[in-house]
Amino acid sequence: MKIKICGITNLEDALHAIECGVDALGFVFYEQSPRYITPKDARQIIAQLPPFVECVGLFVNESVEVIDALCVQSGVARAQIHFDVDEIFLDAFKRPTLPVVRVKTPEDILQYSYRYRLVDAYSEAYGGTGERLNLDWFKGVDCSKIILAGGLTPENVGQVKSYGFYGVDVSSGVESVKGKKDSLKVKQFIAHAKSL
């Protein structure tokens, strides 16, 4: 199972997550988030990372043009679209995207079902809230293209094993304070998820 640690704000946290075996790092380009990082600061971190770790930029309520420009400025390889858009919007990008489904009902999980997508609990705050989805909603659903987010921790990530998710995404569940990762929690989360 693939693992993404989101809300990276400093080089130390990024390198520690990579050392522990993370597959992707997320950088939040949403100014109202406590985990916000400027594209310039993200670029300085990304420039010092080893190859083969995907860097993802998280965007809220921006145009295709602005998102593409910020991806170039920051050096991220993929745009995580954390707001409601249609297929035309997703297909307009010059780079790979990761749409986010903010789930209110079990039926919402099926949105973008032929794409890889991140599925998170609905929140007005756009992620990082620690809200958790009802895992029963995933029974009978093909989860092979779903990256599960929302309320995951080192203690509960093992509960998702049987659903066959492509990956998991964590932010607040491995923090000491908002925007700063807890090195032990990161290590435990990755170890537990990789053992699934």
Buried (B, 14 or more C-beta within 10 A) or exposed (E): BBBBBBBBBBBEBBBBBBEBEBBBBBBBBBEEBBBBBBBEBBBBBBEEBEEEBBBBBBBBEBEBEEBBEBBEBBBBBBBBBBBEBEEEBBEBBEEEBBBBBBBEEBEBBEBBEEEBBBBBBBEEEBBBBBBBBEEEBBEEBEBEBBBBBBBBBBEBBEEBEEBBBBBBBBBBBBBEEEBBBBBEBBBBBBEBBBEB
